[in-house]
Amino acid sequence: MQTSILKVGPAPMEDEAVGRAAELLRGGQVVAFPTETVYGLAADATSRSAVEKIYRAKQRPADNPLIVHIAEAEQLGELVEEGAERALSRARRLADSLWPGPLTLVVPAGPEIRRSCCRGLDTVAVRLPDHPVARALIARAGRPLAAPSANLSGRPSPTTAAHVAHDLGGRIPLILDAGPCRVGLESTVLDISGETVILLRPGAVSAPQIARVVGERVESEGQARRSPGTRHGHYRPLSPLYLIPSGLDDASLKEALSRRLQKAARARAVDSDEEETAPRFGYLGERSLLRFHAQALTLPDRPTLAERARHLYADLRALDALKPAFILADEASPGPSSAALRDRLSRAAKGSILE
């Protein structure tokens, strides 16, 4: 299959590329498109056969549910099970304050959407994205769109059209290119389907923000299985990633790095049947000990949490392309503003540098 990449102009509701993508979606095909979080791989959420093409293209585990994207908040009622008034009431309050945006709501699913997107669950995850191309595409397709990230399953999520092409080129017919994503990490996922409000996946919308809107305590454990993107390994670069604990002193770090480099050198010598070589390692962080190390491969500074989050997946992909023996990354300090970054790093990592 040939994959076309079409750039989208400043008026997506009239743009020919968006019209072509909408036509493909109405015909039961899949299309990659930008959102403010990451690029998504879309299919008609009401068509089981179209949704199955997402799973095949991504090589996504069959039991992993999908997020459904809508163009207007009013469409939420069409996806929710009849009689789920408590969930709808919560959803309306959250939508009024936090939609469009990087917040996904898990609600009781109506029977039609349950058959196509929910993978055995009785809930569906729904989001109203804050990106003009995404909303134009949904509106012009005329139906809700199921859309996980547009990458091979388990790889770092794509934040540019080039990332999508690298993973899915030849597997899908079309990629809409509207430049880099503004947020760079997947949406917050919030389960409002039951008695309590549960944060299933942290994102740019924080638990304190949500609590202020719903007027309820936000729990953060117990039902991650109900969230898309939490059942399986995710975000992992090809090179093993190890995290550096935030409180680790330089002496201990230097010792741990030395051990890791020695191990990598021995492995390389065995694999190549040559003398021990000096392996390179990738590094994401601000420690001078590592940024200026002779064997380090580094990228531009990301001095703020927002910049680290926005560029995380692109940086992991860029370091992977340099083929380091391993990658090190500073662990984000605990706190509501860093929860999403800590979550993605922990699930992308093989472990700690100390292990």
KEMAR-797141 format. One record per residue (C-alpha): x, y, z; chain; residue number from 1. Coordinates in Angstrom, 3 decimals. Example, Ala and Ser with C-alpha at 12.3 -4.5 7.8 and 13.67 -1.06 7.14 Angstrom:
BEGIN
+----------+----------+----------+---+-----+
|        x |        y |        z | c |   k |
+----------+----------+----------+---+-----+
|   12.300 |   -4.500 |    7.800 | A |   1 |
|   13.670 |   -1.060 |    7.140 | A |   2 |
+----------+----------+----------+---+-----+
***
This chain:
BEGIN
+----------+----------+----------+---+-----+
|        x |        y |        z | c |   k |
+----------+----------+----------+---+-----+
|    0.000 |    0.000 |    0.000 | A |   1 |
|    1.251 |    3.483 |   -0.835 | A |   2 |
|    0.944 |    6.030 |    1.962 | A |   3 |
|    0.262 |    9.643 |    0.973 | A |   4 |
|    1.243 |   12.547 |    3.231 | A |   5 |
|   -0.868 |   15.645 |    2.635 | A |   6 |
|   -0.238 |   18.989 |    4.317 | A |   7 |
|   -3.282 |   20.772 |    5.718 | A |   8 |
|   -3.750 |   24.489 |    5.166 | A |   9 |
|   -5.063 |   27.150 |    7.568 | A |  10 |
|   -8.764 |   26.462 |    6.808 | A |  11 |
|   -9.258 |   22.729 |    7.487 | A |  12 |
|  -13.047 |   22.805 |    7.054 | A |  13 |
|  -12.479 |   23.681 |    3.375 | A |  14 |
|   -9.147 |   21.939 |    2.878 | A |  15 |
|   -8.961 |   19.342 |    0.081 | A |  16 |
|   -6.660 |   17.068 |    2.095 | A |  17 |
|   -9.120 |   16.927 |    4.978 | A |  18 |
|  -11.930 |   16.255 |    2.496 | A |  19 |
|   -9.974 |   13.349 |    1.036 | A |  20 |
|   -9.333 |   11.941 |    4.507 | A |  21 |
|  -13.021 |   12.227 |    5.436 | A |  22 |
|  -13.952 |   10.406 |    2.240 | A |  23 |
|  -11.599 |    7.548 |    3.082 | A |  24 |
|  -13.046 |    7.298 |    6.603 | A |  25 |
|  -16.606 |    7.148 |    5.281 | A |  26 |
|  -15.428 |    4.352 |    2.994 | A |  27 |
|  -14.217 |    2.251 |    5.913 | A |  28 |
|  -10.498 |    3.102 |    5.674 | A |  29 |
|   -8.049 |    4.399 |    8.314 | A |  30 |
|   -6.329 |    7.795 |    8.286 | A |  31 |
|   -3.643 |    9.358 |   10.496 | A |  32 |
|   -4.381 |   12.878 |   11.725 | A |  33 |
|   -2.984 |   15.414 |   14.218 | A |  34 |
|   -4.394 |   16.294 |   17.615 | A |  35 |
|   -2.951 |   18.604 |   20.255 | A |  36 |
|   -1.618 |   15.571 |   22.152 | A |  37 |
|   -0.196 |   13.101 |   19.585 | A |  38 |
|   -1.059 |   11.981 |   16.060 | A |  39 |
|   -3.945 |    9.511 |   15.997 | A |  40 |
|   -4.953 |    6.688 |   13.669 | A |  41 |
|   -8.645 |    7.127 |   12.942 | A |  42 |
|  -11.468 |    4.883 |   11.759 | A |  43 |
|  -15.245 |    5.144 |   11.830 | A |  44 |
|  -16.034 |    4.240 |   15.438 | A |  45 |
|  -19.439 |    2.838 |   14.471 | A |  46 |
|  -17.961 |    0.304 |   12.016 | A |  47 |
|  -16.448 |   -2.825 |   13.511 | A |  48 |
|  -14.702 |   -3.731 |   10.244 | A |  49 |
|  -13.118 |   -0.267 |    9.992 | A |  50 |
|  -11.973 |   -0.375 |   13.619 | A |  51 |
|  -10.302 |   -3.747 |   13.026 | A |  52 |
|   -8.051 |   -2.057 |   10.442 | A |  53 |
|   -6.607 |    0.082 |   13.257 | A |  54 |
|   -5.600 |   -3.045 |   15.164 | A |  55 |
|   -4.016 |   -4.617 |   12.090 | A |  56 |
|   -2.095 |   -1.499 |   11.035 | A |  57 |
|   -0.726 |   -0.855 |   14.536 | A |  58 |
|   -0.283 |   -4.528 |   15.474 | A |  59 |
|   -2.259 |   -3.535 |   18.553 | A |  60 |
|   -3.277 |   -6.200 |   21.090 | A |  61 |
|   -6.876 |   -7.172 |   20.414 | A |  62 |
|   -7.977 |   -6.637 |   24.028 | A |  63 |
|   -6.850 |   -2.989 |   24.176 | A |  64 |
|   -9.867 |   -0.616 |   23.952 | A |  65 |
|   -9.913 |    2.621 |   21.930 | A |  66 |
|  -10.645 |    6.280 |   22.589 | A |  67 |
|  -13.514 |    7.706 |   20.549 | A |  68 |
|  -13.115 |   11.294 |   19.321 | A |  69 |
|  -16.030 |   13.654 |   18.760 | A |  70 |
|  -16.308 |   17.128 |   17.218 | A |  71 |
|  -18.880 |   18.646 |   19.590 | A |  72 |
|  -19.697 |   17.970 |   23.251 | A |  73 |
|  -23.337 |   17.279 |   22.375 | A |  74 |
|  -22.260 |   14.111 |   20.558 | A |  75 |
|  -21.288 |   12.513 |   23.882 | A |  76 |
|  -24.922 |   11.675 |   24.621 | A |  77 |
|  -25.077 |    9.514 |   21.478 | A |  78 |
|  -22.347 |    7.216 |   22.832 | A |  79 |
|  -23.470 |    6.832 |   26.453 | A |  80 |
|  -25.734 |    4.064 |   27.709 | A |  81 |
|  -29.318 |    5.179 |   28.188 | A |  82 |
|  -30.080 |    6.056 |   31.799 | A |  83 |
|  -26.479 |    6.847 |   32.849 | A |  84 |
|  -27.500 |   10.232 |   34.212 | A |  85 |
|  -24.844 |   10.522 |   36.921 | A |  86 |
|  -22.039 |    9.975 |   34.430 | A |  87 |
|  -23.629 |   12.372 |   31.955 | A |  88 |
|  -23.992 |   15.049 |   34.622 | A |  89 |
|  -20.303 |   14.764 |   35.528 | A |  90 |
|  -19.372 |   14.722 |   31.853 | A |  91 |
|  -21.285 |   17.903 |   31.129 | A |  92 |
|  -19.586 |   19.773 |   33.975 | A |  93 |
|  -16.163 |   18.624 |   32.811 | A |  94 |
|  -16.946 |   19.357 |   29.166 | A |  95 |
|  -18.112 |   22.893 |   29.983 | A |  96 |
|  -14.801 |   23.646 |   31.730 | A |  97 |
|  -12.156 |   21.424 |   30.138 | A |  98 |
|  -13.299 |   20.530 |   26.604 | A |  99 |
|  -12.043 |   20.811 |   23.968 | A | 100 |
|   -8.737 |   19.630 |   25.377 | A | 101 |
|   -6.498 |   16.748 |   26.457 | A | 102 |
|   -9.075 |   15.061 |   28.709 | A | 103 |
|  -10.693 |   11.690 |   27.972 | A | 104 |
|  -13.826 |   10.638 |   29.869 | A | 105 |
|  -14.710 |    6.980 |   30.496 | A | 106 |
|  -18.492 |    6.595 |   30.567 | A | 107 |
|  -21.024 |    3.718 |   30.361 | A | 108 |
|  -21.123 |    2.695 |   26.695 | A | 109 |
|  -24.175 |    2.475 |   24.499 | A | 110 |
|  -24.704 |   -0.863 |   22.720 | A | 111 |
|  -23.539 |    0.214 |   19.241 | A | 112 |
|  -20.205 |    1.679 |   20.306 | A | 113 |
|  -19.662 |   -1.190 |   22.776 | A | 114 |
|  -19.635 |   -3.681 |   19.905 | A | 115 |
|  -16.910 |   -1.873 |   17.951 | A | 116 |
|  -14.512 |   -0.137 |   20.358 | A | 117 |
|  -14.785 |   -1.383 |   23.940 | A | 118 |
|  -13.099 |   -4.816 |   23.763 | A | 119 |
|  -15.338 |   -6.529 |   26.259 | A | 120 |
|  -15.764 |   -3.569 |   28.604 | A | 121 |
|  -19.093 |   -1.911 |   29.355 | A | 122 |
|  -17.518 |    1.556 |   29.162 | A | 123 |
|  -16.201 |    3.765 |   26.370 | A | 124 |
|  -13.506 |    6.454 |   26.495 | A | 125 |
|  -14.480 |    9.707 |   24.750 | A | 126 |
|  -12.531 |   12.870 |   23.943 | A | 127 |
|  -13.167 |   16.215 |   22.239 | A | 128 |
|   -9.746 |   17.248 |   20.874 | A | 129 |
|   -8.492 |   20.827 |   20.830 | A | 130 |
|   -7.027 |   20.861 |   17.322 | A | 131 |
|   -8.722 |   22.497 |   14.318 | A | 132 |
|   -7.709 |   19.727 |   11.899 | A | 133 |
|   -8.936 |   16.970 |   14.209 | A | 134 |
|  -12.298 |   18.627 |   14.756 | A | 135 |
|  -12.700 |   19.438 |   11.073 | A | 136 |
|  -11.948 |   15.840 |   10.110 | A | 137 |
|  -14.488 |   14.430 |   12.588 | A | 138 |
|  -17.137 |   16.902 |   11.443 | A | 139 |
|  -16.531 |   16.273 |    7.743 | A | 140 |
|  -16.465 |   12.502 |    8.208 | A | 141 |
|  -19.881 |   12.856 |    9.857 | A | 142 |
|  -19.291 |   10.237 |   12.546 | A | 143 |
|  -17.275 |    9.689 |   15.739 | A | 144 |
|  -13.750 |    8.457 |   15.148 | A | 145 |
|  -11.951 |    5.749 |   17.084 | A | 146 |
|   -8.304 |    6.788 |   17.261 | A | 147 |
|   -5.372 |    5.475 |   19.294 | A | 148 |
|   -1.901 |    6.890 |   18.653 | A | 149 |
|   -0.685 |    6.438 |   15.069 | A | 150 |
|    2.374 |    4.293 |   15.790 | A | 151 |
|    3.298 |    0.648 |   15.923 | A | 152 |
|    2.052 |   -0.710 |   19.233 | A | 153 |
|    4.542 |   -0.276 |   22.055 | A | 154 |
|    6.696 |    2.340 |   20.303 | A | 155 |
|    6.966 |    6.014 |   21.347 | A | 156 |
|    3.865 |    7.894 |   20.271 | A | 157 |
|    4.130 |   10.077 |   17.135 | A | 158 |
|    4.126 |   13.859 |   17.469 | A | 159 |
|    4.895 |   14.620 |   13.800 | A | 160 |
|    3.699 |   13.227 |   10.495 | A | 161 |
|    7.234 |   11.920 |    9.874 | A | 162 |
|    6.992 |    9.766 |   13.012 | A | 163 |
|    3.749 |    8.271 |   11.681 | A | 164 |
|    5.317 |    7.580 |    8.302 | A | 165 |
|    8.297 |    5.882 |    9.954 | A | 166 |
|    6.042 |    3.412 |   11.791 | A | 167 |
|    3.026 |    3.037 |    9.513 | A | 168 |
|    4.265 |    3.929 |    6.034 | A | 169 |
|    2.951 |    1.283 |    3.641 | A | 170 |
|    0.317 |    0.191 |    6.162 | A | 171 |
|   -2.207 |    3.038 |    5.849 | A | 172 |
|   -3.408 |    5.112 |    2.866 | A | 173 |
|   -3.110 |    8.682 |    4.185 | A | 174 |
|   -1.433 |   10.899 |    6.794 | A | 175 |
|   -2.639 |   14.467 |    7.357 | A | 176 |
|    0.326 |   16.705 |    8.215 | A | 177 |
|   -0.327 |   19.792 |   10.330 | A | 178 |
|    3.084 |   20.073 |   11.973 | A | 179 |
|    4.231 |   19.056 |   15.470 | A | 180 |
|    1.726 |   18.430 |   18.262 | A | 181 |
|    1.390 |   21.194 |   20.846 | A | 182 |
|    1.098 |   19.074 |   24.038 | A | 183 |
|    3.132 |   16.012 |   23.069 | A | 184 |
|    1.766 |   13.516 |   25.634 | A | 185 |
|   -1.486 |   11.584 |   25.515 | A | 186 |
|   -4.615 |   12.876 |   27.206 | A | 187 |
|   -5.598 |   12.492 |   30.834 | A | 188 |
|   -8.053 |    9.575 |   31.156 | A | 189 |
|  -10.764 |    9.914 |   33.809 | A | 190 |
|  -13.299 |    7.221 |   34.716 | A | 191 |
|  -16.606 |    8.858 |   35.676 | A | 192 |
|  -18.730 |    5.761 |   35.075 | A | 193 |
|  -19.024 |    4.542 |   38.681 | A | 194 |
|  -19.561 |    5.703 |   42.223 | A | 195 |
|  -16.186 |    7.448 |   42.451 | A | 196 |
|  -14.152 |    9.527 |   40.010 | A | 197 |
|  -10.920 |    7.698 |   39.129 | A | 198 |
|   -7.843 |    9.020 |   37.340 | A | 199 |
|   -6.717 |    6.176 |   35.075 | A | 200 |
|   -3.933 |    7.927 |   33.166 | A | 201 |
|   -2.311 |   11.275 |   34.029 | A | 202 |
|   -1.995 |   13.932 |   31.359 | A | 203 |
|   -1.961 |   17.683 |   30.843 | A | 204 |
|   -5.234 |   18.084 |   32.783 | A | 205 |
|   -4.329 |   17.441 |   36.426 | A | 206 |
|   -6.281 |   15.778 |   39.239 | A | 207 |
|   -6.598 |   19.081 |   41.183 | A | 208 |
|   -8.135 |   20.745 |   38.109 | A | 209 |
|  -10.629 |   17.915 |   37.755 | A | 210 |
|  -11.544 |   17.923 |   41.449 | A | 211 |
|  -12.348 |   21.630 |   41.321 | A | 212 |
|  -14.750 |   21.087 |   38.425 | A | 213 |
|  -16.593 |   17.962 |   39.607 | A | 214 |
|  -16.573 |   18.858 |   43.296 | A | 215 |
|  -15.554 |   15.313 |   44.211 | A | 216 |
|  -12.408 |   13.576 |   45.370 | A | 217 |
|  -10.394 |   12.136 |   42.466 | A | 218 |
|   -9.030 |    8.655 |   43.158 | A | 219 |
|   -5.961 |    7.434 |   41.299 | A | 220 |
|   -5.870 |    3.663 |   41.515 | A | 221 |
|   -7.693 |    0.395 |   41.100 | A | 222 |
|   -9.153 |    0.309 |   37.594 | A | 223 |
|   -6.403 |    1.016 |   35.080 | A | 224 |
|   -7.643 |   -1.922 |   33.024 | A | 225 |
|  -10.571 |    0.277 |   31.956 | A | 226 |
|   -8.312 |    2.807 |   30.269 | A | 227 |
|   -6.998 |    2.679 |   26.715 | A | 228 |
|   -3.215 |    2.757 |   26.691 | A | 229 |
|   -2.564 |    1.191 |   30.103 | A | 230 |
|   -2.871 |   -2.581 |   29.626 | A | 231 |
|    0.309 |   -3.205 |   27.661 | A | 232 |
|    3.895 |   -1.960 |   27.280 | A | 233 |
|    4.008 |    1.490 |   25.725 | A | 234 |
|    6.277 |    4.289 |   24.532 | A | 235 |
|    9.460 |    2.208 |   24.508 | A | 236 |
|   12.423 |    3.149 |   22.318 | A | 237 |
|   14.379 |    0.377 |   20.612 | A | 238 |
|   17.390 |    1.127 |   22.831 | A | 239 |
|   16.793 |    0.207 |   26.494 | A | 240 |
|   15.866 |    3.240 |   28.597 | A | 241 |
|   16.990 |    3.559 |   32.224 | A | 242 |
|   15.794 |    6.229 |   34.639 | A | 243 |
|   18.001 |    8.238 |   36.990 | A | 244 |
|   16.290 |    8.744 |   40.380 | A | 245 |
|   15.845 |   12.443 |   41.094 | A | 246 |
|   17.753 |   12.297 |   44.403 | A | 247 |
|   20.759 |   10.325 |   43.151 | A | 248 |
|   24.078 |   12.056 |   43.925 | A | 249 |
|   26.773 |   12.449 |   41.256 | A | 250 |
|   29.188 |    9.980 |   42.846 | A | 251 |
|   26.612 |    7.189 |   42.869 | A | 252 |
|   25.504 |    8.105 |   39.358 | A | 253 |
|   29.084 |    7.992 |   38.082 | A | 254 |
|   29.572 |    4.528 |   39.577 | A | 255 |
|   26.285 |    3.229 |   38.134 | A | 256 |
|   27.080 |    4.661 |   34.704 | A | 257 |
|   30.518 |    3.042 |   34.726 | A | 258 |
|   28.988 |   -0.364 |   35.444 | A | 259 |
|   26.390 |    0.095 |   32.712 | A | 260 |
|   29.024 |    1.150 |   30.135 | A | 261 |
|   31.295 |   -1.760 |   31.032 | A | 262 |
|   28.428 |   -4.192 |   30.594 | A | 263 |
|   27.535 |   -2.642 |   27.226 | A | 264 |
|   31.164 |   -2.807 |   26.075 | A | 265 |
|   31.422 |   -6.499 |   26.974 | A | 266 |
|   28.185 |   -7.270 |   25.149 | A | 267 |
|   29.377 |   -5.405 |   22.073 | A | 268 |
|   32.723 |   -7.229 |   22.078 | A | 269 |
|   30.960 |  -10.606 |   22.237 | A | 270 |
|   28.518 |   -9.672 |   19.482 | A | 271 |
|   31.221 |   -8.341 |   17.156 | A | 272 |
|   33.989 |  -10.801 |   18.075 | A | 273 |
|   36.337 |   -7.809 |   18.450 | A | 274 |
|   38.191 |   -6.070 |   21.255 | A | 275 |
|   36.052 |   -4.190 |   23.744 | A | 276 |
|   34.753 |   -0.974 |   22.192 | A | 277 |
|   33.577 |    2.275 |   23.760 | A | 278 |
|   29.764 |    2.273 |   23.512 | A | 279 |
|   27.780 |    5.503 |   23.349 | A | 280 |
|   24.729 |    6.256 |   25.463 | A | 281 |
|   21.861 |    8.671 |   24.910 | A | 282 |
|   20.876 |   11.138 |   27.594 | A | 283 |
|   17.750 |   13.216 |   28.265 | A | 284 |
|   18.266 |   15.608 |   31.164 | A | 285 |
|   20.217 |   18.455 |   32.677 | A | 286 |
|   23.042 |   16.831 |   34.661 | A | 287 |
|   26.422 |   18.228 |   33.563 | A | 288 |
|   28.117 |   14.955 |   34.460 | A | 289 |
|   26.183 |   13.284 |   31.656 | A | 290 |
|   25.596 |   16.105 |   29.176 | A | 291 |
|   29.356 |   16.615 |   28.781 | A | 292 |
|   30.413 |   12.982 |   29.090 | A | 293 |
|   32.722 |   11.851 |   26.252 | A | 294 |
|   30.445 |    8.925 |   25.384 | A | 295 |
|   27.138 |   10.791 |   25.634 | A | 296 |
|   24.743 |   11.486 |   22.768 | A | 297 |
|   22.613 |   14.486 |   23.730 | A | 298 |
|   19.884 |   16.677 |   22.266 | A | 299 |
|   18.970 |   20.366 |   22.851 | A | 300 |
|   18.178 |   21.422 |   26.431 | A | 301 |
|   14.585 |   20.981 |   27.600 | A | 302 |
|   14.710 |   23.212 |   30.699 | A | 303 |
|   11.005 |   23.106 |   31.654 | A | 304 |
|    8.609 |   20.248 |   32.382 | A | 305 |
|    6.345 |   21.367 |   29.540 | A | 306 |
|    9.218 |   21.243 |   27.059 | A | 307 |
|   10.386 |   17.839 |   28.314 | A | 308 |
|    6.854 |   16.508 |   27.894 | A | 309 |
|    6.290 |   18.094 |   24.483 | A | 310 |
|    9.525 |   16.697 |   23.062 | A | 311 |
|    9.769 |   13.393 |   24.968 | A | 312 |
|    8.681 |   11.059 |   22.181 | A | 313 |
|   10.506 |   12.973 |   19.455 | A | 314 |
|   13.675 |   12.934 |   21.579 | A | 315 |
|   13.419 |    9.193 |   22.231 | A | 316 |
|   13.015 |    8.588 |   18.505 | A | 317 |
|   15.929 |   10.912 |   17.677 | A | 318 |
|   18.237 |    9.130 |   20.116 | A | 319 |
|   17.119 |    5.737 |   18.830 | A | 320 |
|   18.211 |    6.786 |   15.346 | A | 321 |
|   21.754 |    7.302 |   16.682 | A | 322 |
|   21.816 |    3.648 |   17.857 | A | 323 |
|   23.136 |    4.104 |   21.405 | A | 324 |
|   23.829 |    1.111 |   23.607 | A | 325 |
|   21.219 |    2.489 |   26.023 | A | 326 |
|   19.438 |    5.726 |   26.923 | A | 327 |
|   19.387 |    7.483 |   30.298 | A | 328 |
|   16.739 |    9.992 |   31.362 | A | 329 |
|   16.261 |   12.088 |   34.474 | A | 330 |
|   13.220 |   11.006 |   36.432 | A | 331 |
|   10.777 |   13.902 |   36.886 | A | 332 |
|   10.317 |   15.034 |   40.482 | A | 333 |
|    6.962 |   14.040 |   42.032 | A | 334 |
|    4.034 |   16.453 |   41.790 | A | 335 |
|    0.736 |   17.064 |   39.935 | A | 336 |
|    2.436 |   19.020 |   37.150 | A | 337 |
|    4.922 |   16.215 |   36.468 | A | 338 |
|    2.583 |   13.222 |   36.852 | A | 339 |
|    2.095 |   12.648 |   33.123 | A | 340 |
|    5.805 |   12.859 |   32.327 | A | 341 |
|    6.689 |   10.521 |   35.205 | A | 342 |
|    4.048 |    8.040 |   34.029 | A | 343 |
|    5.275 |    7.941 |   30.420 | A | 344 |
|    8.936 |    7.688 |   31.419 | A | 345 |
|    8.253 |    4.890 |   33.890 | A | 346 |
|    6.393 |    2.837 |   31.291 | A | 347 |
|    8.940 |    3.531 |   28.565 | A | 348 |
|   11.841 |    2.521 |   30.818 | A | 349 |
|   13.343 |   -0.914 |   31.290 | A | 350 |
|   14.204 |    0.058 |   34.856 | A | 351 |
|   16.452 |    2.254 |   36.985 | A | 352 |
|   20.126 |    2.820 |   36.250 | A | 353 |
|   20.753 |    1.389 |   39.733 | A | 354 |
|   19.205 |   -2.003 |   38.938 | A | 355 |
+----------+----------+----------+---+-----+
***
